[in-house]
C-alpha cells in the first residue's frame, strides 16, 4: 500500500494537484473563516456559463434574487453544447454531425426558456465548440467585446477548481479577456460539480422553485442525468452555513477581479 501511494504521488498530474491544493490552503483566507451570508442586490450582473444549464445549476436562485432586486442580468454562454448527448458518439459521422447541429439549436432554445423563467432578458452565445473551449482562437476576443460593452459590476463563473475542463477553461478565457486591466468587477466563482471553498453564501429558499423550474427547461440534459436532484442536494448542504436561517443556499468564492486573478495564478500555476 505504501509503495502504491508513493508511486501515485510521483505521477505528474497528482503532483500538480497536490501543489494546487497546498497553494489553495495557503492562499484562501476562507479556508479558516466562515462564509458571509449575502443578499443579492441590483447593478449590472453577468453570468458566464460554459454550457447551457451551468448558469442555473450554479447560481440560478441567486440570479432570480438579483432580478427581483432590479439588477440587469446577462447570460453569456461560452460553448455551443453540441456534445451534450452521449448517445450521439456511436452514430456514423454524417448522422452524428447532423444530430449535433440539431442539439445546438435545442439547447439554445432551452437556455432562452430558462432565462425567461428567471427573469433574465439578455443572453449571448459565443459558440465555441463544446469540450474544446480553449481551442477556439476567437472566444477571448468575443468575450472581451461583450464585457467592454456591458461593463459589469459582478461576473459569476464556474470556480477554477471545477472538475469539468470547460468549467476550468472559462476562467482562463475570462482572465485573458480582461488582461489589459480596463475593467474592474467582482468575480464570484460558483460550483456545479465540485464543492468550492466558500466565502459567500446566498439563501435561496424564496427562489428555489424558480431555480427548479428553470432547470426543468433543460429537457435534453435531464434525459442524461437528474440534475435537479443533485443541485438541490448541494443547495441543502450549503444551507448549513446559514446557521438555521434558511434551508437552501448557493455558495460562491467572491473576490475582486485582481485578487481572483492572483488566487487563480497561485493555485493553478503552482
C-alpha positions in Angstrom: 0.0 0.0 0.0 2.8 2.4 0.9 4.6 1.7 -2.3 1.4 2.2 -4.3 0.8 5.6 -2.6 4.4 6.7 -3.3 4.1 5.7 -6.9 0.8 7.6 -7.2 2.3 10.8 -5.6 5.1 10.7 -8.2 2.7 10.9 -11.1 3.0 14.5 -12.7 -0.8 15.1 -12.6 -1.0 14.1 -9.0 2.0 16.2 -8.0 0.4 19.2 -9.7 -2.9 18.6 -7.9 -1.2 18.3 -4.5 0.7 21.6 -5.1 -2.5 23.3 -6.2 -4.3 22.2 -3.1 -1.4 23.3 -0.9 -1.4 26.7 -2.7 -5.2 26.9 -2.2 -4.8 26.2 1.6 -2.1 28.9 1.9 -3.8 31.5 -0.3 -7.5 31.3 0.6 -8.5 33.2 3.7 -11.8 31.5 3.6 -10.2 28.2 4.5 -10.3 29.1 8.1 -13.1 31.8 8.2 -16.8 31.3 8.0 -18.6 32.2 4.8 -20.6 35.5 4.9 -24.3 35.5 4.1 -25.2 37.9 1.4 -28.5 39.4 -0.1 -28.2 39.8 -3.9 -28.7 43.4 -5.0 -29.1 45.5 -8.1 -26.4 46.6 -10.5 -25.1 45.1 -13.7 -24.6 41.4 -13.4 -23.0 39.0 -16.0 -23.2 35.2 -15.6 -20.6 33.2 -17.7 -21.8 29.6 -18.4 -19.5 27.2 -20.3 -22.6 25.1 -21.1 -26.3 25.8 -21.3 -27.6 24.8 -17.8 -24.5 25.7 -15.8 -25.9 29.1 -15.1 -29.0 27.7 -13.4 -27.1 24.8 -11.6 -24.5 27.2 -10.1 -26.4 30.4 -9.4 -30.0 30.2 -10.6 -31.5 31.0 -7.3 -29.2 33.9 -6.7 -29.8 35.3 -10.2 -33.6 35.3 -9.6 -33.0 37.4 -6.5 -30.7 39.8 -8.4 -33.6 40.2 -10.9 -36.1 40.9 -8.1 -33.7 43.5 -6.7 -33.8 45.4 -10.0 -30.4 44.2 -11.4 -29.7 43.9 -15.1 -28.6 40.3 -15.6 -26.9 39.0 -18.8 -26.2 35.3 -19.5 -23.1 34.6 -21.7 -22.8 31.0 -22.9 -19.3 30.2 -24.0 -19.8 26.8 -25.9 -22.4 25.5 -28.2 -23.4 22.4 -26.2 -23.1 20.0 -29.2 -21.6 17.2 -27.1 -24.3 17.2 -24.5 -25.9 13.8 -25.7 -23.7 10.8 -25.0 -25.7 8.6 -27.4 -24.5 10.6 -30.4 -21.0 9.3 -30.1 -21.9 5.9 -31.5 -23.6 7.3 -34.6 -22.0 7.4 -38.1 -20.1 10.6 -38.6 -22.5 12.3 -41.1 -25.5 11.5 -38.9 -23.7 12.5 -35.7 -22.8 15.9 -37.1 -26.5 16.4 -38.2 -27.7 15.5 -34.7 -25.2 17.7 -33.1 -26.3 20.7 -35.1 -29.9 19.9 -34.1 -28.8 19.7 -30.4 -27.1 23.1 -30.6 -30.5 24.6 -31.6 -32.3 22.7 -28.9 -30.0 23.7 -26.1 -30.1 27.4 -27.2 -33.9 27.3 -27.1 -33.8 25.6 -23.7 -31.5 28.3 -22.4 -33.8 31.0 -23.6 -36.7 29.4 -21.8 -34.7 29.0 -18.6 -33.7 32.7 -18.8 -37.3 33.7 -19.2 -38.2 31.7 -16.0 -35.6 33.5 -14.0 -36.5 36.9 -15.5 -33.3 37.3 -17.5 -33.8 39.2 -20.8 -30.3 39.4 -22.3 -28.4 36.3 -23.4 -25.5 35.9 -25.8 -23.9 32.7 -27.3 -20.2 32.8 -28.1 -20.4 29.4 -29.8 -17.0 27.8 -29.0 -17.2 24.1 -29.6 -18.4 22.2 -26.5 -15.5 20.4 -24.7 -12.9 22.4 -26.7 -13.3 25.8 -25.2 -9.6 26.7 -25.2 -9.2 25.5 -28.7 -11.3 28.4 -30.1 -8.9 31.2 -31.1 -11.6 33.9 -31.2 -13.6 33.3 -28.0 -11.4 35.5 -25.8 -11.9 38.5 -28.2 -15.6 37.8 -28.4 -15.9 37.8 -24.6 -13.8 40.9 -24.3 -16.1 42.8 -26.6 -19.2 41.8 -24.7 -17.7 42.7 -21.3 -16.4 46.1 -22.6 -20.0 46.8 -23.8 -21.7 45.5 -20.7 -19.3 47.0 -18.0 -20.5 44.6 -15.3 -20.3 45.1 -11.6 -20.2 41.4 -10.8 -19.3 38.4 -13.0 -20.4 34.9 -12.0 -18.4 32.0 -13.4 -17.6 28.4 -12.5 -14.9 28.3 -9.9 -11.4 27.4 -11.3 -11.2 24.1 -9.4 -14.3 22.6 -11.1 -13.7 19.1 -12.4 -15.0 19.8 -15.9 -12.3 21.1 -18.2 -14.6 23.6 -19.9 -15.5 25.0 -16.5 -11.8 25.5 -15.6 -11.2 26.9 -19.1 -13.9 29.5 -18.6 -11.6 31.1 -16.0 -8.7 31.2 -18.5 -10.9 32.8 -21.1 -12.2 35.5 -18.7 -8.8 36.3 -17.3 -7.3 36.6 -20.8 -10.2 38.7 -21.9 -9.6 41.2 -19.1 -5.8 41.1 -19.1 -5.5 44.7 -20.2 -6.8 45.9 -16.9 -9.5 48.1 -18.5 -12.3 46.5 -16.5 -12.9 46.2 -12.7 -15.6 44.0 -11.2 -16.1 41.3 -8.6 -15.7 37.7 -9.6 -18.0 35.2 -7.9 -16.9 31.6 -8.6 -19.9 29.2 -8.4 -20.0 25.4 -8.0 -21.6 22.9 -10.4 -19.8 19.5 -9.9 -17.1 20.4 -7.4 -17.7 22.0 -4.0 -15.6 25.1 -3.6 -14.0 26.9 -0.6 -17.0 29.3 0.0 -16.6 32.8 1.4 -20.1 33.9 0.4 -23.4 32.2 0.6 -26.9 33.2 -0.5 -30.1 31.8 0.9 -32.3 30.8 -2.0 -35.4 29.5 -0.2 -37.5 32.2 -1.8 -36.3 31.3 -5.3 -35.7 27.6 -5.1 -38.8 26.7 -7.0 -37.9 29.2 -9.8 -34.5 27.5 -10.0 -36.1 24.1 -10.3 -38.5 25.4 -12.9 -35.6 26.8 -14.9 -33.7 23.5 -14.7 -36.8 21.7 -15.9 -36.4 23.7 -19.2 -33.3 21.7 -20.0 -35.1 18.5 -21.0 -32.2 17.4 -23.3 -29.9 17.3 -20.3 -32.3 15.9 -17.8 -32.6 12.8 -20.0 -28.8 12.3 -19.4 -28.8 13.0 -15.7 -31.1 14.1 -12.8 -29.5 17.5 -12.4 -32.3 18.8 -10.3 -31.8 16.1 -7.6 -28.0 16.8 -7.4 -28.3 20.6 -7.5 -31.0 20.8 -4.8 -29.0 18.4 -2.6 -25.9 20.6 -2.8 -28.1 23.7 -2.1 -29.5 21.9 1.0 -25.9 21.1 2.2 -24.8 24.7 1.7 -27.6 25.9 4.0 -25.5 24.7 6.9 -23.6 27.9 6.6 -26.8 29.9 7.2 -26.9 28.8 10.9 -30.6 27.9 10.8 -31.8 31.0 8.9 -32.5 29.1 5.7 -32.8 25.6 4.2 -31.3 26.1 0.8 -28.3 28.2 -0.3 -25.9 28.7 -3.1 -22.2 29.1 -2.3 -19.5 31.3 -4.0 -15.9 32.3 -3.8 -16.1 36.1 -4.3 -13.1 38.3 -4.9 -12.3 41.5 -6.8 -11.0 40.6 -10.3 -7.4 41.5 -9.5 -7.4 39.3 -6.4 -9.2 36.5 -8.2 -6.5 36.6 -10.9 -3.8 36.3 -8.3 -5.6 33.5 -6.5 -6.0 31.6 -9.8 -2.4 32.1 -10.6 -1.2 30.9 -7.2 -3.3 27.7 -7.3 -3.4 26.7 -11.0 0.1 27.7 -11.9 1.8 26.4 -8.8 
